[in-house]
Amino acid sequence: MNDSDSPAAQVLTRADGARIAYHRTPGASPGLMFLGGFASDMDGTKALALEAYARQHGRAFLRFDYQGHGQSSGRFADGTIGQWRDDALSVLDQLTEGPQVLVGSSMGGWIMLLAALARPERVAGLVGIAAAPDFTDALLWQRLTAQQQREVEDNGVWQMPSDYGDPVPLSHQLFQEGRKHKLLGRPIQIACPVRLLQGTADAEVPADWAVKLQHALASDDVEATLVKDADHRLSTERDLQRLYDTLDRLFRDLEQDAER
């Protein structure tokens, strides 16, 4: 489907006035909900591929933009992990029905974990694609030079060069607020099945992040798959097929558990 043929996004207006753009596909339960990465949007390769997968299998699907991303309201520089978690919860609460499998890419992997902790009764399973919990502190802040850190603290923001387009503003509040939501280093009380896909050539998220997360999760059903030489995006045809296969197996497992 060409962009010109794509239906216009719908909009969820929250009580605080924030406008969250989304696309929703009706279908069977458990549904699929995609949570995108830092400074990405709901029209990326993985989001659209998952939408096609859901339609093929007759499964409900939802993709959306956090505030300050894509077609949603707000400025990216004003965003925080807590705000984007709340966006995901608003979408989960108001736009989906029944149990959901959350698929989180990069930062979306952190957001999906926070959503599962807040709504355990709504989350049937999790799939992390280069999941990056705690990334603002452990993966971003620690990689800044002392001069760049001072610029964030003195000016309130530093413009980080990006390989994907315009520089990305990293705000002081992003780092400060993000520390309130750190998960690694202690047990994460999530009991549902979790599947983690991680490339060994990922320059953004170290390959051992998936293993750290696997050990931290309380669930006794956590699988971490390390993909040799795969990069952060995990969006090649082969990577996407691996994602589809992972979802196929997870949905079979969920259906078998429901029959017991």
VENPEVEN-V72676 format. One record per residue. RES is the residue in one letter. SS is DSSP state (alpha for helix, beta for strand, coil for the rest). PHI is phi in whole degrees, 0 to 359 (999 if undefined). PSI is psi in whole degrees, 0 to 359 (NA if undefined). Layout:
# VENPEVEN-V72676
res=(RES	RES)
ss=(SS	SS)
phi=(PHI	PHI)
psi=(PSI	PSI)
This chain:
# VENPEVEN-V72676
res=(M	N	D	S	D	S	P	A	A	Q	V	L	T	R	A	D	G	A	R	I	A	Y	H	R	T	P	G	A	S	P	G	L	M	F	L	G	G	F	A	S	D	M	D	G	T	K	A	L	A	L	E	A	Y	A	R	Q	H	G	R	A	F	L	R	F	D	Y	Q	G	H	G	Q	S	S	G	R	F	A	D	G	T	I	G	Q	W	R	D	D	A	L	S	V	L	D	Q	L	T	E	G	P	Q	V	L	V	G	S	S	M	G	G	W	I	M	L	L	A	A	L	A	R	P	E	R	V	A	G	L	V	G	I	A	A	A	P	D	F	T	D	A	L	L	W	Q	R	L	T	A	Q	Q	Q	R	E	V	E	D	N	G	V	W	Q	M	P	S	D	Y	G	D	P	V	P	L	S	H	Q	L	F	Q	E	G	R	K	H	K	L	L	G	R	P	I	Q	I	A	C	P	V	R	L	L	Q	G	T	A	D	A	E	V	P	A	D	W	A	V	K	L	Q	H	A	L	A	S	D	D	V	E	A	T	L	V	K	D	A	D	H	R	L	S	T	E	R	D	L	Q	R	L	Y	D	T	L	D	R	L	F	R	D	L	E	Q	D	A	E	R)
ss=(coil	coil	alpha	alpha	alpha	coil	coil	coil	coil	beta	beta	beta	beta	coil	coil	coil	coil	coil	beta	beta	beta	beta	beta	beta	beta	coil	coil	beta	beta	beta	beta	beta	beta	beta	beta	coil	coil	coil	coil	coil	coil	coil	coil	coil	alpha	alpha	alpha	alpha	alpha	alpha	alpha	alpha	alpha	alpha	alpha	alpha	coil	coil	beta	beta	beta	beta	beta	beta	coil	coil	coil	coil	coil	coil	coil	coil	coil	coil	coil	alpha	alpha	alpha	coil	coil	alpha	alpha	alpha	alpha	alpha	alpha	alpha	alpha	alpha	alpha	alpha	alpha	alpha	alpha	alpha	coil	coil	coil	coil	beta	beta	beta	beta	beta	beta	coil	alpha	alpha	alpha	alpha	alpha	alpha	alpha	alpha	alpha	alpha	alpha	alpha	coil	coil	coil	coil	beta	beta	beta	beta	beta	beta	beta	coil	coil	coil	coil	coil	alpha	alpha	alpha	alpha	alpha	alpha	alpha	alpha	alpha	coil	coil	alpha	alpha	alpha	alpha	alpha	alpha	alpha	alpha	alpha	alpha	coil	beta	beta	beta	beta	beta	beta	coil	coil	beta	beta	beta	beta	beta	beta	beta	alpha	alpha	alpha	alpha	alpha	alpha	alpha	alpha	alpha	alpha	coil	coil	coil	coil	coil	coil	beta	coil	coil	coil	coil	beta	beta	beta	beta	beta	beta	beta	coil	coil	coil	coil	coil	coil	coil	coil	alpha	alpha	alpha	alpha	alpha	alpha	alpha	alpha	alpha	beta	coil	coil	coil	coil	beta	beta	beta	beta	beta	beta	coil	coil	coil	coil	coil	coil	coil	coil	coil	alpha	alpha	alpha	alpha	alpha	alpha	alpha	alpha	alpha	alpha	alpha	alpha	alpha	alpha	alpha	alpha	alpha	alpha	alpha	alpha	alpha	alpha	alpha	coil)
phi=(999	282	304	293	266	288	294	294	294	272	228	261	262	282	300	274	94	297	246	253	280	205	235	233	244	289	168	283	255	295	276	246	225	259	242	282	266	295	66	254	216	280	256	285	303	292	298	290	295	292	299	296	300	298	296	299	260	65	251	299	214	217	231	206	251	295	303	79	242	50	263	280	284	96	259	304	296	270	282	219	300	297	296	290	299	296	299	297	293	298	295	301	291	258	241	235	231	73	292	230	260	267	246	244	256	55	303	301	293	291	298	295	294	296	293	294	293	279	226	299	286	258	255	272	189	228	231	259	249	50	302	231	298	68	294	299	270	283	250	262	301	292	268	285	288	302	294	293	297	296	296	300	288	279	259	85	197	226	274	274	302	230	285	254	153	296	303	256	287	256	267	300	291	301	290	297	290	300	295	287	246	296	240	288	99	208	299	257	279	241	253	284	298	227	238	238	247	215	277	280	256	289	275	260	240	301	300	283	298	296	291	301	293	303	289	284	290	286	304	267	233	230	241	245	248	265	256	301	67	280	266	292	288	47	232	290	302	293	296	295	296	297	296	300	298	298	293	304	293	297	294	297	298	295	293	295	296	291	278	283)
psi=(129	155	323	338	351	139	151	147	147	167	129	120	116	166	332	5	348	142	117	115	142	162	133	134	123	157	192	163	150	143	170	138	127	134	115	180	182	121	20	186	178	3	16	172	311	321	314	325	320	324	316	320	313	317	319	326	6	33	142	143	145	134	150	168	131	164	140	2	147	237	1	164	170	164	137	319	341	353	156	166	317	320	315	328	316	325	314	320	322	316	313	314	319	342	357	159	141	189	148	146	118	131	115	128	125	244	327	334	325	313	321	324	316	322	320	325	324	332	60	332	345	346	115	334	163	141	117	130	106	47	137	60	145	15	330	322	306	330	335	300	316	340	350	146	166	322	318	321	319	322	319	314	322	319	349	353	151	135	108	122	146	141	349	4	220	156	149	121	123	112	156	320	332	313	314	311	326	330	340	344	14	142	325	153	356	163	137	113	68	128	348	166	141	133	130	127	129	128	143	344	22	119	350	315	119	147	330	355	320	322	319	315	319	316	328	332	136	335	143	9	77	124	131	123	117	124	114	129	7	147	191	326	325	51	14	168	320	320	317	321	323	321	315	315	320	316	319	312	319	316	324	317	318	321	320	320	323	333	344	NA)
